[in-house]
Amino acid sequence: MQATYRLRIDELDKLVVLLQNSYPNQEVEITVQEIMDETEYLLSSQSNREHLERSKAAIESNNGLIEVSLEI
């Protein structure tokens, strides 16, 4: 069985209890990965950052937007 838990570092004590209850008397492997902020990730590459800046400018200038009616 494989499971992924996403939590803040101050919640580790809750995770330990959960793991002990979920996998009693079993050996488990734990991998720790720091989560990158979504905004930081989206701005991490030059081309993606430029694309987002162009899109933001288009929205702010109301240029090239498509309006969709939500009425049926």
PDB file of N, CA, C and O in Angstrom:
ATOM      1  N   MET A   1       0.842  -1.178   0.000  1.00  0.00           N
ATOM      2  CA  MET A   1       0.000   0.000   0.000  1.00  0.00           C
ATOM      3  C   MET A   1       0.883   1.235   0.000  1.00  0.00           C
ATOM      4  O   MET A   1       1.913   1.280   0.672  1.00  0.00           O
ATOM      5  N   GLN A   2       0.468   2.230  -0.759  1.00  0.00           N
ATOM      6  CA  GLN A   2       1.199   3.491  -0.809  1.00  0.00           C
ATOM      7  C   GLN A   2       0.225   4.611  -0.475  1.00  0.00           C
ATOM      8  O   GLN A   2      -0.918   4.607  -0.930  1.00  0.00           O
ATOM      9  N   ALA A   3       0.681   5.560   0.316  1.00  0.00           N
ATOM     10  CA  ALA A   3      -0.148   6.707   0.682  1.00  0.00           C
ATOM     11  C   ALA A   3       0.725   7.953   0.707  1.00  0.00           C
ATOM     12  O   ALA A   3       1.916   7.891   1.014  1.00  0.00           O
ATOM     13  N   THR A   4       0.118   9.072   0.383  1.00  0.00           N
ATOM     14  CA  THR A   4       0.813  10.354   0.451  1.00  0.00           C
ATOM     15  C   THR A   4       0.075  11.233   1.443  1.00  0.00           C
ATOM     16  O   THR A   4      -1.142  11.396   1.357  1.00  0.00           O
ATOM     17  N   TYR A   5       0.808  11.794   2.377  1.00  0.00           N
ATOM     18  CA  TYR A   5       0.248  12.690   3.380  1.00  0.00           C
ATOM     19  C   TYR A   5       0.911  14.045   3.201  1.00  0.00           C
ATOM     20  O   TYR A   5       2.136  14.133   3.114  1.00  0.00           O
ATOM     21  N   ARG A   6       0.117  15.090   3.145  1.00  0.00           N
ATOM     22  CA  ARG A   6       0.663  16.435   3.008  1.00  0.00           C
ATOM     23  C   ARG A   6       0.291  17.205   4.271  1.00  0.00           C
ATOM     24  O   ARG A   6      -0.888  17.343   4.597  1.00  0.00           O
ATOM     25  N   LEU A   7       1.295  17.699   4.973  1.00  0.00           N
ATOM     26  CA  LEU A   7       1.042  18.359   6.232  1.00  0.00           C
ATOM     27  C   LEU A   7       2.135  19.356   6.560  1.00  0.00           C
ATOM     28  O   LEU A   7       3.205  19.363   5.951  1.00  0.00           O
ATOM     29  N   ARG A   8       1.838  20.199   7.540  1.00  0.00           N
ATOM     30  CA  ARG A   8       2.838  21.145   8.031  1.00  0.00           C
ATOM     31  C   ARG A   8       3.742  20.419   9.021  1.00  0.00           C
ATOM     32  O   ARG A   8       3.336  19.425   9.624  1.00  0.00           O
ATOM     33  N   ILE A   9       4.947  20.907   9.183  1.00  0.00           N
ATOM     34  CA  ILE A   9       5.933  20.255  10.041  1.00  0.00           C
ATOM     35  C   ILE A   9       5.453  20.168  11.485  1.00  0.00           C
ATOM     36  O   ILE A   9       5.834  19.247  12.207  1.00  0.00           O
ATOM     37  N   ASP A  10       4.613  21.122  11.918  1.00  0.00           N
ATOM     38  CA  ASP A  10       4.122  21.077  13.293  1.00  0.00           C
ATOM     39  C   ASP A  10       3.025  20.033  13.493  1.00  0.00           C
ATOM     40  O   ASP A  10       2.523  19.876  14.606  1.00  0.00           O
ATOM     41  N   GLU A  11       2.648  19.320  12.436  1.00  0.00           N
ATOM     42  CA  GLU A  11       1.646  18.263  12.530  1.00  0.00           C
ATOM     43  C   GLU A  11       2.262  16.862  12.523  1.00  0.00           C
ATOM     44  O   GLU A  11       1.540  15.871  12.415  1.00  0.00           O
ATOM     45  N   LEU A  12       3.571  16.774  12.635  1.00  0.00           N
ATOM     46  CA  LEU A  12       4.233  15.469  12.561  1.00  0.00           C
ATOM     47  C   LEU A  12       3.771  14.503  13.640  1.00  0.00           C
ATOM     48  O   LEU A  12       3.675  13.301  13.394  1.00  0.00           O
ATOM     49  N   ASP A  13       3.485  15.009  14.823  1.00  0.00           N
ATOM     50  CA  ASP A  13       3.044  14.115  15.898  1.00  0.00           C
ATOM     51  C   ASP A  13       1.750  13.398  15.523  1.00  0.00           C
ATOM     52  O   ASP A  13       1.577  12.226  15.858  1.00  0.00           O
ATOM     53  N   LYS A  14       0.839  14.085  14.833  1.00  0.00           N
ATOM     54  CA  LYS A  14      -0.408  13.462  14.386  1.00  0.00           C
ATOM     55  C   LYS A  14      -0.128  12.395  13.325  1.00  0.00           C
ATOM     56  O   LYS A  14      -0.779  11.351  13.299  1.00  0.00           O
ATOM     57  N   LEU A  15       0.839  12.666  12.459  1.00  0.00           N
ATOM     58  CA  LEU A  15       1.188  11.698  11.423  1.00  0.00           C
ATOM     59  C   LEU A  15       1.758  10.428  12.030  1.00  0.00           C
ATOM     60  O   LEU A  15       1.441   9.326  11.583  1.00  0.00           O
ATOM     61  N   VAL A  16       2.597  10.577  13.043  1.00  0.00           N
ATOM     62  CA  VAL A  16       3.194   9.407  13.693  1.00  0.00           C
ATOM     63  C   VAL A  16       2.098   8.506  14.247  1.00  0.00           C
ATOM     64  O   VAL A  16       2.142   7.290  14.057  1.00  0.00           O
ATOM     65  N   VAL A  17       1.125   9.084  14.925  1.00  0.00           N
ATOM     66  CA  VAL A  17       0.020   8.298  15.485  1.00  0.00           C
ATOM     67  C   VAL A  17      -0.771   7.624  14.370  1.00  0.00           C
ATOM     68  O   VAL A  17      -1.125   6.450  14.476  1.00  0.00           O
ATOM     69  N   LEU A  18      -1.045   8.365  13.306  1.00  0.00           N
ATOM     70  CA  LEU A  18      -1.779   7.806  12.175  1.00  0.00           C
ATOM     71  C   LEU A  18      -1.031   6.624  11.560  1.00  0.00           C
ATOM     72  O   LEU A  18      -1.631   5.591  11.262  1.00  0.00           O
ATOM     73  N   LEU A  19       0.275   6.779  11.370  1.00  0.00           N
ATOM     74  CA  LEU A  19       1.074   5.691  10.795  1.00  0.00           C
ATOM     75  C   LEU A  19       1.124   4.484  11.715  1.00  0.00           C
ATOM     76  O   LEU A  19       1.025   3.345  11.258  1.00  0.00           O
ATOM     77  N   GLN A  20       1.274   4.727  12.999  1.00  0.00           N
ATOM     78  CA  GLN A  20       1.307   3.610  13.956  1.00  0.00           C
ATOM     79  C   GLN A  20      -0.003   2.833  13.928  1.00  0.00           C
ATOM     80  O   GLN A  20       0.002   1.607  14.036  1.00  0.00           O
ATOM     81  N   ASN A  21      -1.114   3.528  13.787  1.00  0.00           N
ATOM     82  CA  ASN A  21      -2.413   2.859  13.730  1.00  0.00           C
ATOM     83  C   ASN A  21      -2.668   2.197  12.377  1.00  0.00           C
ATOM     84  O   ASN A  21      -3.318   1.154  12.309  1.00  0.00           O
ATOM     85  N   SER A  22      -2.166   2.789  11.317  1.00  0.00           N
ATOM     86  CA  SER A  22      -2.410   2.256   9.973  1.00  0.00           C
ATOM     87  C   SER A  22      -1.500   1.079   9.624  1.00  0.00           C
ATOM     88  O   SER A  22      -1.894   0.192   8.866  1.00  0.00           O
ATOM     89  N   TYR A  23      -0.289   1.069  10.174  1.00  0.00           N
ATOM     90  CA  TYR A  23       0.697   0.045   9.836  1.00  0.00           C
ATOM     91  C   TYR A  23       1.268  -0.590  11.105  1.00  0.00           C
ATOM     92  O   TYR A  23       2.475  -0.513  11.334  1.00  0.00           O
ATOM     93  N   PRO A  24       0.433  -1.212  11.929  1.00  0.00           N
ATOM     94  CA  PRO A  24       0.938  -1.776  13.188  1.00  0.00           C
ATOM     95  C   PRO A  24       1.960  -2.890  12.938  1.00  0.00           C
ATOM     96  O   PRO A  24       1.736  -3.789  12.128  1.00  0.00           O
ATOM     97  N   ASN A  25       3.064  -2.809  13.640  1.00  0.00           N
ATOM     98  CA  ASN A  25       4.120  -3.834  13.588  1.00  0.00           C
ATOM     99  C   ASN A  25       4.672  -4.065  12.185  1.00  0.00           C
ATOM    100  O   ASN A  25       5.141  -5.162  11.881  1.00  0.00           O
ATOM    101  N   GLN A  26       4.623  -3.056  11.335  1.00  0.00           N
ATOM    102  CA  GLN A  26       5.152  -3.183   9.981  1.00  0.00           C
ATOM    103  C   GLN A  26       6.304  -2.205   9.792  1.00  0.00           C
ATOM    104  O   GLN A  26       6.403  -1.193  10.485  1.00  0.00           O
ATOM    105  N   GLU A  27       7.156  -2.525   8.858  1.00  0.00           N
ATOM    106  CA  GLU A  27       8.238  -1.623   8.495  1.00  0.00           C
ATOM    107  C   GLU A  27       7.740  -0.733   7.367  1.00  0.00           C
ATOM    108  O   GLU A  27       7.139  -1.223   6.412  1.00  0.00           O
ATOM    109  N   VAL A  28       7.985   0.576   7.467  1.00  0.00           N
ATOM    110  CA  VAL A  28       7.562   1.524   6.430  1.00  0.00           C
ATOM    111  C   VAL A  28       8.756   2.359   5.997  1.00  0.00           C
ATOM    112  O   VAL A  28       9.755   2.459   6.709  1.00  0.00           O
ATOM    113  N   GLU A  29       8.639   2.941   4.852  1.00  0.00           N
ATOM    114  CA  GLU A  29       9.665   3.850   4.337  1.00  0.00           C
ATOM    115  C   GLU A  29       9.048   5.239   4.217  1.00  0.00           C
ATOM    116  O   GLU A  29       7.960   5.392   3.663  1.00  0.00           O
ATOM    117  N   ILE A  30       9.736   6.240   4.731  1.00  0.00           N
ATOM    118  CA  ILE A  30       9.227   7.607   4.711  1.00  0.00           C
ATOM    119  C   ILE A  30      10.175   8.471   3.891  1.00  0.00           C
ATOM    120  O   ILE A  30      11.383   8.494   4.128  1.00  0.00           O
ATOM    121  N   THR A  31       9.603   9.180   2.920  1.00  0.00           N
ATOM    122  CA  THR A  31      10.357  10.113   2.097  1.00  0.00           C
ATOM    123  C   THR A  31       9.842  11.512   2.390  1.00  0.00           C
ATOM    124  O   THR A  31       8.633  11.744   2.399  1.00  0.00           O
ATOM    125  N   VAL A  32      10.756  12.442   2.628  1.00  0.00           N
ATOM    126  CA  VAL A  32      10.370  13.818   2.936  1.00  0.00           C
ATOM    127  C   VAL A  32      10.716  14.699   1.748  1.00  0.00           C
ATOM    128  O   VAL A  32      11.826  14.641   1.221  1.00  0.00           O
ATOM    129  N   GLN A  33       9.754  15.517   1.331  1.00  0.00           N
ATOM    130  CA  GLN A  33       9.954  16.428   0.216  1.00  0.00           C
ATOM    131  C   GLN A  33       9.364  17.777   0.596  1.00  0.00           C
ATOM    132  O   GLN A  33       8.202  17.870   0.990  1.00  0.00           O
ATOM    133  N   GLU A  34      10.166  18.807   0.476  1.00  0.00           N
ATOM    134  CA  GLU A  34       9.671  20.149   0.761  1.00  0.00           C
ATOM    135  C   GLU A  34       8.736  20.572  -0.363  1.00  0.00           C
ATOM    136  O   GLU A  34       9.041  20.372  -1.538  1.00  0.00           O
ATOM    137  N   ILE A  35       7.608  21.151  -0.008  1.00  0.00           N
ATOM    138  CA  ILE A  35       6.618  21.579  -0.984  1.00  0.00           C
ATOM    139  C   ILE A  35       6.926  23.011  -1.412  1.00  0.00           C
ATOM    140  O   ILE A  35       7.043  23.911  -0.581  1.00  0.00           O
ATOM    141  N   MET A  36       7.053  23.203  -2.719  1.00  0.00           N
ATOM    142  CA  MET A  36       7.300  24.539  -3.246  1.00  0.00           C
ATOM    143  C   MET A  36       5.962  25.261  -3.357  1.00  0.00           C
ATOM    144  O   MET A  36       4.968  24.679  -3.791  1.00  0.00           O
ATOM    145  N   ASP A  37       5.945  26.511  -2.970  1.00  0.00           N
ATOM    146  CA  ASP A  37       4.767  27.351  -3.120  1.00  0.00           C
ATOM    147  C   ASP A  37       4.359  27.365  -4.594  1.00  0.00           C
ATOM    148  O   ASP A  37       5.214  27.475  -5.473  1.00  0.00           O
ATOM    149  N   GLU A  38       3.050  27.253  -4.869  1.00  0.00           N
ATOM    150  CA  GLU A  38       2.576  27.172  -6.246  1.00  0.00           C
ATOM    151  C   GLU A  38       2.973  28.394  -7.064  1.00  0.00           C
ATOM    152  O   GLU A  38       3.373  28.268  -8.221  1.00  0.00           O
ATOM    153  N   THR A  39       2.863  29.571  -6.467  1.00  0.00           N
ATOM    154  CA  THR A  39       3.241  30.785  -7.189  1.00  0.00           C
ATOM    155  C   THR A  39       4.728  30.783  -7.500  1.00  0.00           C
ATOM    156  O   THR A  39       5.141  31.129  -8.606  1.00  0.00           O
ATOM    157  N   GLU A  40       5.522  30.394  -6.527  1.00  0.00           N
ATOM    158  CA  GLU A  40       6.975  30.308  -6.727  1.00  0.00           C
ATOM    159  C   GLU A  40       7.297  29.320  -7.850  1.00  0.00           C
ATOM    160  O   GLU A  40       8.164  29.586  -8.683  1.00  0.00           O
ATOM    161  N   TYR A  41       6.606  28.192  -7.871  1.00  0.00           N
ATOM    162  CA  TYR A  41       6.825  27.193  -8.905  1.00  0.00           C
ATOM    163  C   TYR A  41       6.468  27.749 -10.288  1.00  0.00           C
ATOM    164  O   TYR A  41       7.228  27.593 -11.243  1.00  0.00           O
ATOM    165  N   LEU A  42       5.304  28.399 -10.382  1.00  0.00           N
ATOM    166  CA  LEU A  42       4.864  28.928 -11.677  1.00  0.00           C
ATOM    167  C   LEU A  42       5.791  30.007 -12.209  1.00  0.00           C
ATOM    168  O   LEU A  42       5.914  30.175 -13.422  1.00  0.00           O
ATOM    169  N   LEU A  43       6.443  30.738 -11.320  1.00  0.00           N
ATOM    170  CA  LEU A  43       7.351  31.806 -11.741  1.00  0.00           C
ATOM    171  C   LEU A  43       8.802  31.342 -11.843  1.00  0.00           C
ATOM    172  O   LEU A  43       9.691  32.152 -12.107  1.00  0.00           O
ATOM    173  N   SER A  44       9.052  30.058 -11.639  1.00  0.00           N
ATOM    174  CA  SER A  44      10.427  29.564 -11.568  1.00  0.00           C
ATOM    175  C   SER A  44      11.138  29.493 -12.920  1.00  0.00           C
ATOM    176  O   SER A  44      12.368  29.532 -12.964  1.00  0.00           O
ATOM    177  N   SER A  45      10.395  29.391 -14.020  1.00  0.00           N
ATOM    178  CA  SER A  45      11.058  29.372 -15.328  1.00  0.00           C
ATOM    179  C   SER A  45      10.796  30.697 -16.057  1.00  0.00           C
ATOM    180  O   SER A  45       9.726  31.292 -15.926  1.00  0.00           O
ATOM    181  N   GLN A  46      11.766  31.132 -16.804  1.00  0.00           N
ATOM    182  CA  GLN A  46      11.684  32.408 -17.530  1.00  0.00           C
ATOM    183  C   GLN A  46      10.511  32.419 -18.507  1.00  0.00           C
ATOM    184  O   GLN A  46       9.752  33.387 -18.554  1.00  0.00           O
ATOM    185  N   SER A  47      10.357  31.350 -19.283  1.00  0.00           N
ATOM    186  CA  SER A  47       9.293  31.332 -20.294  1.00  0.00           C
ATOM    187  C   SER A  47       7.909  31.315 -19.652  1.00  0.00           C
ATOM    188  O   SER A  47       6.993  31.977 -20.140  1.00  0.00           O
ATOM    189  N   ASN A  48       7.753  30.575 -18.580  1.00  0.00           N
ATOM    190  CA  ASN A  48       6.458  30.534 -17.902  1.00  0.00           C
ATOM    191  C   ASN A  48       6.144  31.882 -17.250  1.00  0.00           C
ATOM    192  O   ASN A  48       5.006  32.348 -17.298  1.00  0.00           O
ATOM    193  N   ARG A  49       7.148  32.501 -16.646  1.00  0.00           N
ATOM    194  CA  ARG A  49       6.967  33.810 -16.022  1.00  0.00           C
ATOM    195  C   ARG A  49       6.521  34.840 -17.078  1.00  0.00           C
ATOM    196  O   ARG A  49       5.607  35.626 -16.829  1.00  0.00           O
ATOM    197  N   GLU A  50       7.164  34.833 -18.250  1.00  0.00           N
ATOM    198  CA  GLU A  50       6.809  35.764 -19.320  1.00  0.00           C
ATOM    199  C   GLU A  50       5.382  35.516 -19.818  1.00  0.00           C
ATOM    200  O   GLU A  50       4.631  36.460 -20.061  1.00  0.00           O
ATOM    201  N   HIS A  51       5.018  34.256 -19.964  1.00  0.00           N
ATOM    202  CA  HIS A  51       3.667  33.904 -20.398  1.00  0.00           C
ATOM    203  C   HIS A  51       2.634  34.416 -19.389  1.00  0.00           C
ATOM    204  O   HIS A  51       1.620  34.997 -19.776  1.00  0.00           O
ATOM    205  N   LEU A  52       2.894  34.201 -18.100  1.00  0.00           N
ATOM    206  CA  LEU A  52       1.964  34.661 -17.068  1.00  0.00           C
ATOM    207  C   LEU A  52       1.866  36.183 -17.041  1.00  0.00           C
ATOM    208  O   LEU A  52       0.780  36.731 -16.852  1.00  0.00           O
ATOM    209  N   GLU A  53       2.987  36.864 -17.229  1.00  0.00           N
ATOM    210  CA  GLU A  53       2.965  38.335 -17.250  1.00  0.00           C
ATOM    211  C   GLU A  53       2.164  38.854 -18.444  1.00  0.00           C
ATOM    212  O   GLU A  53       1.421  39.827 -18.316  1.00  0.00           O
ATOM    213  N   ARG A  54       2.314  38.203 -19.616  1.00  0.00           N
ATOM    214  CA  ARG A  54       1.527  38.608 -20.791  1.00  0.00           C
ATOM    215  C   ARG A  54       0.040  38.356 -20.547  1.00  0.00           C
ATOM    216  O   ARG A  54      -0.798  39.190 -20.890  1.00  0.00           O
ATOM    217  N   SER A  55      -0.280  37.225 -19.966  1.00  0.00           N
ATOM    218  CA  SER A  55      -1.686  36.901 -19.676  1.00  0.00           C
ATOM    219  C   SER A  55      -2.283  37.881 -18.680  1.00  0.00           C
ATOM    220  O   SER A  55      -3.420  38.325 -18.839  1.00  0.00           O
ATOM    221  N   LYS A  56      -1.519  38.212 -17.663  1.00  0.00           N
ATOM    222  CA  LYS A  56      -1.991  39.176 -16.662  1.00  0.00           C
ATOM    223  C   LYS A  56      -2.237  40.536 -17.302  1.00  0.00           C
ATOM    224  O   LYS A  56      -3.248  41.178 -17.021  1.00  0.00           O
ATOM    225  N   ALA A  57      -1.322  40.982 -18.160  1.00  0.00           N
ATOM    226  CA  ALA A  57      -1.476  42.267 -18.843  1.00  0.00           C
ATOM    227  C   ALA A  57      -2.706  42.252 -19.744  1.00  0.00           C
ATOM    228  O   ALA A  57      -3.424  43.249 -19.823  1.00  0.00           O
ATOM    229  N   ALA A  58      -2.957  41.140 -20.420  1.00  0.00           N
ATOM    230  CA  ALA A  58      -4.128  41.032 -21.298  1.00  0.00           C
ATOM    231  C   ALA A  58      -5.413  41.129 -20.483  1.00  0.00           C
ATOM    232  O   ALA A  58      -6.370  41.776 -20.909  1.00  0.00           O
ATOM    233  N   ILE A  59      -5.440  40.496 -19.325  1.00  0.00           N
ATOM    234  CA  ILE A  59      -6.628  40.555 -18.472  1.00  0.00           C
ATOM    235  C   ILE A  59      -6.834  41.976 -17.962  1.00  0.00           C
ATOM    236  O   ILE A  59      -7.948  42.498 -17.990  1.00  0.00           O
ATOM    237  N   GLU A  60      -5.764  42.592 -17.501  1.00  0.00           N
ATOM    238  CA  GLU A  60      -5.872  43.945 -16.956  1.00  0.00           C
ATOM    239  C   GLU A  60      -6.305  44.959 -18.007  1.00  0.00           C
ATOM    240  O   GLU A  60      -6.985  45.932 -17.679  1.00  0.00           O
ATOM    241  N   SER A  61      -5.922  44.747 -19.272  1.00  0.00           N
ATOM    242  CA  SER A  61      -6.304  45.678 -20.341  1.00  0.00           C
ATOM    243  C   SER A  61      -7.582  45.235 -21.058  1.00  0.00           C
ATOM    244  O   SER A  61      -8.026  45.881 -22.007  1.00  0.00           O
ATOM    245  N   ASN A  62      -8.160  44.138 -20.600  1.00  0.00           N
ATOM    246  CA  ASN A  62      -9.384  43.593 -21.196  1.00  0.00           C
ATOM    247  C   ASN A  62      -9.179  43.295 -22.677  1.00  0.00           C
ATOM    248  O   ASN A  62     -10.070  43.532 -23.493  1.00  0.00           O
ATOM    249  N   ASN A  63      -8.005  42.776 -23.018  1.00  0.00           N
ATOM    250  CA  ASN A  63      -7.618  42.522 -24.398  1.00  0.00           C
ATOM    251  C   ASN A  63      -7.670  41.023 -24.693  1.00  0.00           C
ATOM    252  O   ASN A  63      -7.016  40.230 -24.015  1.00  0.00           O
ATOM    253  N   GLY A  64      -8.450  40.640 -25.707  1.00  0.00           N
ATOM    254  CA  GLY A  64      -8.488  39.256 -26.140  1.00  0.00           C
ATOM    255  C   GLY A  64      -9.254  38.323 -25.217  1.00  0.00           C
ATOM    256  O   GLY A  64      -9.083  37.106 -25.284  1.00  0.00           O
ATOM    257  N   LEU A  65     -10.093  38.877 -24.361  1.00  0.00           N
ATOM    258  CA  LEU A  65     -10.861  38.043 -23.445  1.00  0.00           C
ATOM    259  C   LEU A  65     -12.113  37.511 -24.136  1.00  0.00           C
ATOM    260  O   LEU A  65     -12.664  38.171 -25.018  1.00  0.00           O
ATOM    261  N   ILE A  66     -12.550  36.361 -23.754  1.00  0.00           N
ATOM    262  CA  ILE A  66     -13.751  35.749 -24.297  1.00  0.00           C
ATOM    263  C   ILE A  66     -14.793  35.735 -23.183  1.00  0.00           C
ATOM    264  O   ILE A  66     -14.547  35.215 -22.094  1.00  0.00           O
ATOM    265  N   GLU A  67     -15.966  36.317 -23.469  1.00  0.00           N
ATOM    266  CA  GLU A  67     -17.036  36.313 -22.476  1.00  0.00           C
ATOM    267  C   GLU A  67     -17.918  35.100 -22.704  1.00  0.00           C
ATOM    268  O   GLU A  67     -18.230  34.735 -23.838  1.00  0.00           O
ATOM    269  N   VAL A  68     -18.311  34.486 -21.600  1.00  0.00           N
ATOM    270  CA  VAL A  68     -19.159  33.294 -21.648  1.00  0.00           C
ATOM    271  C   VAL A  68     -20.370  33.571 -20.769  1.00  0.00           C
ATOM    272  O   VAL A  68     -20.236  33.996 -19.622  1.00  0.00           O
ATOM    273  N   SER A  69     -21.539  33.329 -21.315  1.00  0.00           N
ATOM    274  CA  SER A  69     -22.765  33.505 -20.547  1.00  0.00           C
ATOM    275  C   SER A  69     -23.026  32.229 -19.748  1.00  0.00           C
ATOM    276  O   SER A  69     -22.985  31.127 -20.295  1.00  0.00           O
ATOM    277  N   LEU A  70     -23.288  32.383 -18.485  1.00  0.00           N
ATOM    278  CA  LEU A  70     -23.565  31.235 -17.623  1.00  0.00           C
ATOM    279  C   LEU A  70     -25.061  30.944 -17.538  1.00  0.00           C
ATOM    280  O   LEU A  70     -25.477  29.994 -16.875  1.00  0.00           O
ATOM    281  N   GLU A  71     -25.860  31.756 -18.206  1.00  0.00           N
ATOM    282  CA  GLU A  71     -27.300  31.552 -18.206  1.00  0.00           C
ATOM    283  C   GLU A  71     -27.665  30.477 -19.209  1.00  0.00           C
ATOM    284  O   GLU A  71     -27.058  30.361 -20.273  1.00  0.00           O
ATOM    285  N   ILE A  72     -28.660  29.700 -18.850  1.00  0.00           N
ATOM    286  CA  ILE A  72     -29.120  28.604 -19.730  1.00  0.00           C
ATOM    287  C   ILE A  72     -30.306  29.042 -20.523  1.00  0.00           C
ATOM    288  O   ILE A  72     -30.838  28.267 -21.318  1.00  0.00           O
TER     289      ILE A  72
END
